[in-house]
Amino acid sequence: MAVIKKISFACGLIASVLAAPAAAATFIGDSFEGSYRFPHVGNATVQGGSTRVSPVGSFTFVTGRINPTANIFASSVEITFGGSGAYRAAEFNGILLRNLSRSSIAGLIFDPSTTLSGFDQGRLSFTSNSLFFNFAGLSISASDRVAANVLFVTSPVPEPATWSLMIIGLGAAGFAMRRRRERGSSVFKARHGRCLEASA
């Protein structure tokens, strides 16, 4: 019993040293590809190239007078405009930002700091690796901005400290079972050894 208590104490000590909160998912270090899409999301009219978020990734789309710039931060996106004008009405008239590094997007939320009149949550959409900003039918001035916050998928994979603790616990349980079996067989031999010898 003393050995099991010592092993349990050691496991707890190791777990407390190794345990650390999981790092929150961000776009830092991720590569993005940007494009301007019109009149539907499947048609790229202006390719923005690619960028890496470190700590900001930026695209400027030269579309005429408005020329939007998309800035990608760790967990948010901000779009500013280089000029004034109006976007034509269409199924989709806006920006697509695609994460080339991973698929971890779980949501895209409208930020109330947005100043573009008429832009709301309904103009935002996403997939696991893409963000969509639709400006169809809106009038833009150079002082307008659009902001959105990104939600990320949390990883169901256990942290290394959890794996370490589980392996140590299984090892301790195996050790205890083996010890019990060895002790049980020696007790069996001590009790029944004479009977086995006498009948032979």
N, C-alpha and C positions, 0 to 999 in steps of 0.2 A: 504494500500500500504506500509506503514511503517513496518508492521509486516512481509510482504513478503521480503522486503529489508533486514531486520534483519536476517530472516531465511536463505536467500541466502548468506549473509555474513558469518553466522555461518557454513553453509555447506562448503563454500570455505575454511574457516579456518581449519575445521576438516579434509578436504581432504588434505590440504597441510601438516598437521601434520602427518596424517596416511600414506600418499603416500610414498612408498619406491620402488626402482627398484626391480624387481623380481630377485631372486637369480638364477644365471646361473646354468644349470644342469652340474653335474660332476659325476664321479664314486666314490667319497669319501663316505665311509660307505657301499658301495654295496658289495655283496658277488659274487664271480666268481668261476666257475668250469673250469678246464683246461684239455685238452686231446690232444694227438698227434694222427693224423689220416693218415693212409696209407692203401691201394693204392687209396682209395676214401674217401670222407668226411664222409661217413656213417660208416666207420670201425675205431674204436678207438683201437690203438695198445698199447698206454701207457696212463694210467690215471694219471693226475697230482694232483688229489685231489681238494680241494677248498681253497680259500683264501678270505680275506676281504681287501678292499682297504682303508688303514688308515695309512699314506697317500699313501703308495705303497703296492700293492699286487703282490706276485711273485710266479711263478711256474718254477721248473727245471724239464725237461723231460730227463730221462736217456734212450737214444736211441742207445747207442753204443759209438762211438768216438766223435760225434759232441755235444751232450747234450745241446740243446738250453734252455735258461732261458728267460721267458716272464715276464716283469715288467709292471704292470698296474698302471698308474698315474691318476690324476684327469680327464684329458681329452686327454691322449695320451698313447701309448703303445711302449715299446722299447724291442727288442729281441736281446740278445747277445748269443755268442756261446762258449762252454767250450772246444772245440777242432776243429780239421780240418777234412775235408772229403768231400764226394760228396753225394748228395741226388739222389736216383734213380728216373728216369723219371716215372711218373704215372699221373693219373687224378688229384690226390691231394696227396701231401706229405708234411704235415706241421701241424700247430697248430690251434686249435679251442679254443677260449675263450668265455664262455657263461655266461652272466650276470643273476644271479639267483634272483636278487632283483627287477628288473623292465625292461621294454622294452622301451628304450628311445633313441636308436641309430638311427641317421639319415644319417650318412656317415662315411667313413673311408678313409682318405686322406694320400697319400704317403708323407713322410717328406724328403726333399732333403738332410738332414744330414745322410741318409742311406748310408753305405759304401759297402754293399754287391753287388758285380757286377752282373748285370742281374736282380736284384729285382726292380720291378717298380709297378705302380698303378694297372696294370693288374693282379698282383699276390695277391691283396687285395680284399676281399669281405666281406659283412656283411649282417645281418638281423637285425630286431629291437632289438634283445637281444644277438647277437653273432658276433664275429670278427674272420675272417679266414686269415691265412698267409700261402701261398703256396710256398714251396721251391723246388718243383719237378725239377730235372735235374740241379740244381745249385751246384757249388763247393764252399765250405765254408772254411774260415780260422778263427782261434780263435780271430783275431782282428776285424772281421766283426761285423756290427750291422745293425739292421733294425729298423726304427722308423716310426710311423704313428700317425696322429692326428684324434681324434674322433669328429664328429659333433653330436649334440643332438637335439631331437625334442623339440620345444618350446611349452609350455603348453598354450592352448587356454582358460584356466580357468581364470576368472578375479581375480585380487588381492583382498584381504580383504578390502582395502581402497576403491576400486571401488564399491564393494558391499555395503559398509557403506554409501557412497555418494548417491548411487542409492536409498537405503531405506530411507534415510533422505529426498531426493528430492521427492519421492513418498508421504511420510508423509506430507511434506509441501504443495504439490499440493492438497492432500486430505483435509488438514486443510483449505486451501484457498477456495476450492469448497464448503465445508460445511458452512463456514462463509458467502459465497456469497448466498447460498441457504437460510440460516436463515435470512439474511438481506432482501433477495427478498421476502420471505413469510411475513415478518412483513410489508414491503412496500405494498404488495398486500392486506393485511388485512386493513391497514390504508386507502388505496384508495377505496377498494371495500367493506369494512365492513359495511358501512352505507347502501349500495345497498342491501346487503344480508339480513340485519336486516329489511329493509323496505319491502322487498318482502315476508318475512316470516309471 
